[in-house]
Amino acid sequence: MKNEPPIGPGRKLIFQDAYVWLILVSALDIMCTWMILWNNGVEINPLARRLIFLGPKGLVIYKFMLIVFIIGLCEVVGRRNRKAAHILVTAAIGLTIIPVAIALAQLMAQ
């Protein structure tokens, strides 16, 4: 770790496997949200609801910015407190799974 560059090709993310899961469930969230909206449902998240007028692009940009923020926060926190950052990324994944599960249940009930 002494000779690792602070940023760049030789530097790995602290929780890169968890970030892949975060990106996956976030993508599922976008897809499920769009399916719900396509079936005349409504977006419950007030911030995302404001971005819906931009169409799928607005939802993707919102979710992408949220993912970038969470990963950046985890990387900063993880350099100081690995356990706290692990809790943060795990919570982010868990919280993102909740609307996906609810949306899937709604879609299957139709």
C-alpha positions in Angstrom: 0.0 0.0 0.0 2.9 2.4 0.5 3.8 2.7 -3.1 0.2 2.7 -4.5 -0.6 5.9 -6.5 -3.4 8.0 -4.9 -5.4 7.8 -8.1 -5.1 6.3 -11.5 -4.7 2.9 -13.1 -2.8 1.3 -10.3 -5.3 2.2 -7.7 -8.2 -0.1 -6.8 -11.5 1.0 -5.3 -12.0 -0.2 -1.7 -15.3 -2.0 -2.2 -15.4 -2.5 -5.9 -17.4 -5.8 -5.7 -20.0 -4.0 -3.6 -20.1 -1.1 -6.1 -21.0 -3.6 -8.9 -24.0 -4.8 -6.8 -25.0 -1.2 -6.1 -24.9 -0.4 -9.9 -26.9 -3.6 -10.6 -29.7 -2.9 -8.2 -29.7 0.8 -9.3 -30.2 -0.3 -12.9 -33.0 -2.7 -11.8 -34.5 0.3 -9.9 -34.5 2.4 -13.1 -36.0 -0.4 -15.2 -38.7 -1.2 -12.6 -39.6 2.5 -12.2 -40.0 2.9 -15.9 -42.2 -0.2 -16.1 -44.4 1.1 -13.3 -44.7 4.5 -15.0 -45.4 2.8 -18.3 -48.3 0.9 -16.6 -49.7 4.2 -15.4 -48.1 4.0 -11.9 -46.5 6.9 -10.1 -43.0 7.7 -8.8 -43.1 7.9 -5.0 -39.6 9.5 -4.6 -40.3 13.3 -4.7 -36.9 14.2 -6.2 -37.1 11.5 -8.9 -40.7 12.5 -9.6 -39.5 16.0 -10.5 -37.0 14.6 -13.0 -39.5 12.3 -14.7 -40.5 15.0 -17.1 -37.0 14.5 -18.7 -38.0 10.9 -19.5 -35.7 7.9 -19.0 -32.7 10.1 -19.5 -33.6 12.2 -16.4 -34.0 9.1 -14.2 -30.7 7.6 -15.4 -28.9 10.9 -14.8 -30.4 11.1 -11.3 -29.5 7.5 -10.4 -26.0 7.8 -11.9 -25.3 11.0 -9.9 -26.5 9.2 -6.8 -24.3 6.3 -7.4 -21.3 8.5 -8.1 -22.0 10.3 -4.8 -22.3 7.1 -2.8 -19.1 5.6 -4.3 -17.2 8.8 -3.7 -18.4 9.0 -0.1 -17.6 5.4 0.6 -14.1 5.9 -0.8 -13.5 9.0 1.3 -14.9 7.4 4.4 -13.3 4.1 3.7 -9.8 5.6 3.8 -10.4 6.8 7.3 -12.8 4.1 8.7 -13.2 1.0 6.6 -16.0 -0.5 8.8 -18.1 2.7 8.6 -17.7 2.7 4.8 -18.7 -0.9 4.5 -21.8 -0.2 6.5 -22.6 2.7 4.2 -22.2 0.8 1.0 -24.2 -2.2 2.4 -27.0 0.2 3.5 -27.0 1.8 0.1 -27.5 -1.6 -1.6 -30.1 -2.6 0.9 -32.1 0.6 0.6 -31.9 0.4 -3.2 -33.3 -3.2 -3.2 -36.4 -2.1 -1.3 -38.1 -0.1 -4.1 -37.0 -2.8 -6.6 -38.8 -5.5 -4.5 -41.9 -3.4 -4.1 -42.0 -2.5 -7.8 -41.5 -6.2 -8.8 -44.4 -7.1 -6.4 -46.6 -4.4 -8.0 -45.7 -5.6 -11.5 -46.4 -9.2 -10.8 -49.8 -8.3 -9.1 -51.0 -6.7 -12.3 
